[in-house]
Amino acid sequence: MLNFLSKLLKERVDIVIMPRTMGSHKIKTRFSTIIIVLLVWAVSVIGSCVILVKSYDYSLTRADNQLLKAKLAIIGEELERGRKLLKQTEDSDRQIRQMIGMPPGKAIPLPGSEEEKLNFEKIFARGSGDINEDEYKEYLEGIETAAAARIASYTEIVWYYANKKNTINATPSIRPSKGRITSGYGYRMSPFGAPTGAQHKGLDFADKPDSPIVVTADGVVRHTGWASGFGQAVLVDHGFGYSTLYGHVTGITVKAGDVVKRGDKIATMGTTGRSTGVHLHYEVWLNGNPVDPKKYLD
């Protein structure tokens, strides 16, 4: 077999070229030369095909990378815009706190701020192959942390405002009667002719019999009925340390447990109990101590 192949490769081959308009041409060569030429041609064709395929793949990959980079740039811009909007919420937070008299909140550093020297738009602008995964995670975690902190801050503002509003509603701030004040808060001589005086813990309002008496702040009625020294009386608990007492009244229109709002009628003016005439004895208590009701009149 080897001898046959050896002889075949050594064989001379004549290649005759016969154009239609010209004479024939004869090329003399060996069979091995033809084999070599065919092999070189085949290798060249295959190599060219491989190069073309790789070039095509490279073009596709490059195009995909360009598209991915463009998308990443858009994502970077959107996230940077979101960061700036989150920064604006910080300004709004500060302004709201100032408006309602609330103490400033804690500073919340944002990604891309001076504190962190990081900008997501610049990270993505480098291209997908150069993005540092740690920077990427750090930025997103920073955004998430800042957003959660901002929500917590707004919740704190809401609670503060609601509590402040409730405190305002619970603070006595109007007159319980339209009548004139006949006796003030503080030390006075006894109206019953006793030779010594005593501390008067409230204000006395005088008006016509059955004149309306209103509660001076939101609250819950704790007692209605007879009270030693005050005759028929109404006691209202307003919360936040405040309570009010309405003594010597008649025509009580509320009962213990009722929820009342500032300005609601709770009784009428009378002269029940130890009294020298038709009037209302009105007291304001704060944290268990009587205070001058004049400080809480409109």
C-alpha positions in Angstrom: 0.0 0.0 0.0 2.8 2.3 0.9 4.6 1.5 -2.3 1.5 2.3 -4.3 1.1 5.7 -2.7 4.7 6.5 -3.2 4.5 5.6 -6.9 1.3 7.6 -7.2 2.8 10.7 -5.7 5.9 10.4 -8.0 3.7 10.0 -11.1 3.9 12.9 -13.6 0.7 14.5 -14.6 0.0 16.6 -17.7 -2.6 19.3 -17.5 -3.8 20.5 -20.8 -5.5 23.9 -21.1 -7.5 24.3 -24.3 -9.1 27.8 -24.8 -11.6 28.2 -27.6 -9.8 31.0 -29.3 -6.2 30.1 -28.7 -3.9 27.0 -28.9 -3.7 24.5 -26.2 -1.2 24.7 -23.3 0.3 21.8 -21.5 1.4 22.0 -17.9 3.6 19.2 -16.6 3.7 18.5 -12.9 3.7 15.7 -10.4 0.7 14.3 -8.7 2.1 15.2 -5.3 2.3 18.9 -6.3 -1.4 18.8 -7.2 -2.2 17.3 -3.8 -0.1 20.0 -2.1 -1.9 22.8 -4.0 -5.3 21.3 -3.2 -4.4 21.1 0.5 -3.1 24.7 0.6 -6.3 25.8 -1.2 -8.5 23.9 1.3 -6.6 25.3 4.3 -6.9 28.8 2.9 -10.6 28.4 2.4 -11.2 27.0 5.8 -9.0 29.7 7.4 -10.8 32.4 5.6 -14.1 31.0 6.8 -12.9 30.9 10.4 -11.7 34.5 10.2 -15.0 35.7 8.7 -17.0 33.9 11.4 -14.8 35.3 14.1 -15.0 38.8 12.6 -18.8 38.5 12.4 -19.0 37.3 16.0 -16.7 40.2 17.1 -18.9 42.7 15.3 -22.0 41.3 17.0 -20.3 41.3 20.4 -19.1 44.8 19.9 -22.6 45.9 18.9 -24.1 44.2 21.9 -21.5 45.8 24.1 -22.3 49.2 22.7 -26.0 48.6 23.2 -25.4 47.4 26.8 -23.3 50.3 27.5 -26.0 52.7 26.2 -28.6 50.9 28.4 -26.3 51.1 31.4 -25.8 54.8 30.8 -29.5 55.3 30.7 -29.9 53.3 34.0 -27.1 55.4 35.5 -28.9 58.6 34.5 -32.2 57.4 35.9 -30.6 56.4 39.2 -28.7 59.6 39.5 -32.0 61.5 38.9 -33.6 59.4 41.6 -30.8 60.2 43.9 -31.3 63.9 43.3 -35.0 63.6 43.9 -34.2 61.8 47.2 -31.9 64.8 48.0 -34.9 67.1 47.4 -36.9 65.2 50.0 -34.2 66.0 52.5 -34.8 69.7 51.8 -38.6 69.2 52.2 -38.1 67.3 55.4 -36.1 70.1 56.9 -38.6 72.8 55.8 -41.5 70.9 57.2 -39.7 70.4 60.5 -39.0 74.2 60.6 -42.7 75.0 59.8 -44.1 72.9 62.7 -41.4 73.8 65.2 -39.9 70.3 65.2 -36.2 69.7 66.0 -34.0 68.9 63.0 -33.7 65.3 61.9 -30.6 63.2 61.6 -28.4 63.8 58.6 -28.8 61.0 56.0 -25.8 60.7 53.7 -26.7 59.8 50.1 -24.6 58.0 47.4 -22.9 60.5 45.2 -22.9 63.1 48.0 -19.7 64.8 49.3 -19.7 62.3 52.2 -19.3 59.2 49.9 -17.6 60.6 46.8 -19.5 58.2 44.6 -21.5 58.8 41.5 -23.4 56.0 39.9 -23.6 57.8 36.5 -19.8 57.8 36.3 -19.7 54.1 37.4 -21.9 53.0 34.5 -20.2 55.3 32.0 -17.1 53.2 32.2 -18.9 50.3 30.5 -20.1 46.9 31.8 -16.7 45.3 31.8 -15.3 47.9 34.2 -18.1 48.1 36.7 -17.0 47.3 40.2 -19.6 45.0 41.7 -18.8 46.3 45.2 -19.4 49.9 44.1 -22.6 48.9 42.4 -23.9 47.1 45.6 -22.7 50.0 47.8 -24.6 52.5 45.7 -27.9 50.6 45.7 -27.7 49.8 49.4 -27.0 53.5 50.0 -30.1 54.5 48.1 -32.2 51.9 49.9 -30.9 52.9 53.3 -31.5 56.6 52.6 -35.0 56.0 51.3 -35.9 53.9 54.4 -34.5 56.6 56.7 -36.4 59.3 54.9 -39.7 57.3 55.3 -38.9 56.9 59.0 -38.3 60.7 59.2 -41.6 61.5 57.6 -43.4 59.0 59.9 -41.8 60.8 62.8 -43.0 64.2 61.4 -46.5 62.8 61.1 -46.6 61.5 64.7 -45.1 64.7 66.0 -47.7 66.8 64.1 -50.6 64.6 65.2 -49.4 64.7 68.8 -48.9 68.5 68.7 -52.3 68.9 67.2 -53.9 66.7 69.9 -52.0 68.7 72.5 -53.4 71.9 71.1 -56.9 70.5 71.0 -56.5 69.3 74.6 -55.3 72.7 75.9 -58.0 74.9 77.4 -58.2 78.0 75.2 -61.7 79.5 75.3 -64.0 81.0 77.9 -66.4 78.5 79.5 -69.0 81.3 79.8 -69.8 84.6 78.2 -70.5 86.1 81.7 -68.2 88.6 83.4 -65.4 87.5 85.7 -66.3 88.4 89.3 -63.4 86.7 91.2 -59.9 85.9 90.1 -57.4 83.2 90.8 -55.3 83.5 93.9 -55.6 84.5 97.6 -58.9 86.3 98.5 -61.1 87.0 101.5 -63.9 84.6 102.2 -67.1 85.6 100.4 -69.1 84.2 103.3 -67.8 86.8 105.8 -65.1 84.7 107.5 -62.4 86.8 109.1 -59.7 84.9 107.2 -59.0 84.5 103.5 -58.1 81.4 101.4 -56.6 80.4 98.1 -59.1 80.7 95.3 -58.1 78.0 92.7 -60.2 79.2 89.8 -62.2 82.0 88.2 -65.8 82.9 88.9 -68.1 83.9 86.0 -71.4 85.5 86.7 -74.3 85.5 84.2 -78.0 84.9 84.0 -79.5 81.7 85.4 -79.4 78.8 83.0 -76.8 80.5 80.8 -74.9 78.0 78.7 -71.5 76.6 80.0 -69.2 75.1 77.4 -66.1 72.8 77.7 -62.9 74.7 77.0 -61.0 71.8 75.2 -61.4 68.4 73.8 -61.6 65.6 76.4 -63.5 62.9 78.2 -66.0 63.6 81.0 -64.8 61.9 84.2 -67.4 63.0 86.7 -70.8 64.6 86.8 -72.9 65.3 89.8 -72.4 66.4 93.4 -68.9 67.4 94.5 -68.1 68.7 98.0 -67.8 72.4 98.0 -68.8 72.8 94.4 -72.4 71.6 94.3 -73.3 70.1 91.0 -70.1 69.9 89.0 -68.5 68.5 85.8 -64.9 67.3 85.7 -63.3 66.8 82.2 -60.0 65.1 81.6 -58.3 66.5 78.5 -55.2 64.4 78.5 -51.6 65.6 78.2 -51.8 66.6 81.9 -54.8 69.0 81.6 -58.2 68.8 83.3 -60.9 71.3 84.0 -63.6 71.7 86.7 -67.0 73.4 86.3 -68.7 74.0 89.7 -72.1 75.3 91.0 -73.7 74.4 87.7 -77.1 73.0 86.9 -78.8 71.4 83.9 -75.8 69.0 83.2 -76.1 67.6 79.7 -73.3 65.1 79.7 -72.4 62.0 81.7 -69.2 60.3 82.8 -67.4 58.7 79.8 -68.8 61.1 77.2 -66.3 62.4 74.7 -66.6 66.2 74.3 -65.2 68.7 71.9 -64.1 72.3 72.6 -67.2 74.5 72.6 -69.7 71.7 73.4 -72.4 72.7 75.9 -72.1 70.6 79.1 -74.3 72.4 81.6 -76.0 75.7 82.5 -75.2 78.3 85.1 -76.7 77.9 88.6 -76.1 78.3 92.3 -75.8 74.8 93.6 -73.7 74.0 96.6 -72.1 76.6 98.8 -72.6 79.6 96.7 -73.5 83.3 97.2 -75.3 83.6 93.9 -75.7 82.4 90.3 -72.2 81.9 88.9 -69.7 79.3 87.5 -66.6 78.3 89.4 -64.0 77.3 86.7 -60.7 75.6 87.4 -57.8 74.5 85.2 -55.4 71.8 86.4 -52.0 70.9 84.9 -50.1 67.8 85.9 -52.1 67.6 89.2 -51.7 71.3 90.1 -54.2 74.2 89.8 -53.1 77.0 87.5 -54.5 80.4 86.7 -57.3 79.9 84.2 -56.7 83.4 82.8 -53.7 82.0 80.9 -56.0 79.7 79.0 -58.7 82.2 77.9 -59.0 83.4 74.3 
